[in-house]
Amino acid sequence: MIKELKYLFFVIIILLFIFLVFRYYISDENKKKSYRSLKLNNEKIFDYSKNLILLKSDTKNIVKYVEKTIDNNKKNYNFWKLIDLNE
């Protein structure tokens, strides 16, 4: 009997906790706080972005294209041909 009461008490506590947490998160007060914090963060980002120093780009023409040279002395291997040779 005591064991069942203990389990019932645990279930009630858990359900109460879930209910209170859910009620808090859908409350208007919490929504206002979250919107205010988002707005403040956006304002901070905007203020910091105004004071950033822009650096000159030095990445123009750094890629050098190399044409593939064909080496006739190099032997080309194909995987399937190597297997056939071993049989």
C-alpha positions as CSV (number, residue, x, y, z in Angstrom):
1,M,0.0,0.0,0.0
2,I,2.8,2.4,0.9
3,K,4.6,1.5,-2.3
4,E,1.6,2.5,-4.4
5,L,1.2,5.7,-2.6
6,K,4.8,6.5,-3.1
7,Y,4.5,5.9,-6.9
8,L,1.3,8.0,-7.0
9,F,3.2,10.8,-5.2
10,F,6.0,10.6,-7.7
11,V,3.7,10.8,-10.7
12,I,1.8,13.8,-9.2
13,I,5.1,15.6,-8.6
14,I,6.3,14.9,-12.2
15,L,3.0,16.0,-13.7
16,L,2.9,19.1,-11.6
17,F,6.5,20.0,-12.7
18,I,5.6,19.5,-16.3
19,F,2.5,21.6,-16.0
20,L,4.2,24.5,-14.3
21,V,7.1,24.5,-16.8
22,F,4.7,24.5,-19.7
23,R,2.6,27.2,-18.2
24,Y,5.7,29.4,-17.6
25,Y,7.0,29.0,-21.2
26,I,3.7,29.9,-22.8
27,S,3.1,32.9,-20.5
28,D,3.1,36.4,-21.9
29,E,5.8,37.5,-19.5
30,N,8.2,35.0,-20.8
31,K,7.4,35.9,-24.4
32,K,8.0,39.6,-23.7
33,K,11.4,38.8,-22.1
34,S,12.5,36.6,-25.0
35,Y,11.5,39.3,-27.5
36,R,13.3,42.0,-25.6
37,S,16.4,39.9,-25.3
38,L,16.3,39.2,-29.0
39,K,15.9,42.8,-29.8
40,L,18.8,43.8,-27.5
41,N,21.0,41.2,-29.2
42,N,20.1,42.5,-32.6
43,E,20.9,46.1,-31.5
44,K,24.2,45.0,-30.1
45,I,25.2,43.2,-33.2
46,F,24.3,46.3,-35.3
47,D,26.3,48.5,-33.1
48,Y,29.4,46.3,-33.2
49,S,29.1,45.9,-37.0
50,K,29.3,49.7,-37.3
51,N,32.7,49.8,-35.6
52,L,34.3,46.9,-37.5
53,I,37.4,47.6,-39.5
54,L,37.2,46.5,-43.1
55,L,40.3,44.9,-44.5
56,K,41.4,45.1,-48.0
57,S,41.0,41.9,-50.0
58,D,44.3,40.4,-51.1
59,T,43.0,37.2,-52.6
60,K,42.7,38.3,-56.3
61,N,44.6,36.2,-58.8
62,I,46.1,33.8,-56.3
63,V,44.9,30.7,-58.0
64,K,47.3,29.4,-60.7
65,Y,46.0,27.0,-63.2
66,V,48.4,24.3,-64.2
67,E,47.8,22.4,-67.4
68,K,48.0,18.6,-67.0
69,T,51.1,17.3,-68.6
70,I,51.0,13.9,-70.2
71,D,53.9,11.8,-69.2
72,N,54.3,9.0,-71.8
73,N,56.8,7.2,-69.6
74,K,54.4,6.7,-66.8
75,K,52.4,3.5,-66.9
76,N,48.7,3.8,-66.4
77,Y,47.1,1.1,-64.2
78,N,43.5,0.1,-64.2
79,F,42.3,-1.8,-61.2
80,W,40.3,-4.4,-63.1
81,K,43.2,-5.2,-65.4
82,L,45.4,-5.8,-62.4
83,I,43.0,-8.3,-61.1
84,D,42.8,-10.1,-64.4
85,L,46.6,-10.3,-64.6
86,N,46.8,-12.0,-61.2
87,E,44.5,-14.8,-62.2
